[in-house]
Amino acid sequence: MQFFVSVAVMPITTIIIVLIGVLLNNSNMNNRVNDVMAHIGALRAEIDRRFAAIERRLDSVEAKIDLLIGKVIEFDNRLTRVEAHLGLK
């Protein structure tokens, strides 16, 4: 009888120890995954911030280009009037 008890107790004890190890390791892995997800969230926020800054800069450049195009068109109109007035064209 003692042999059967020892044969049954040893595997059950081993299984319990393994399950405890798995649960502890799983808890540690959950903490690591949460840390990685928090880091990814911070990186996404930083990327969004940088893209917003780039978008603002591009809007500013676009406004300057529009102003420059307007000045070129205005200069072309003045030059056309002067040419017409002087009969150069």
Order of alpha helices (4+ residues) and beta strands (2+ residues): alpha
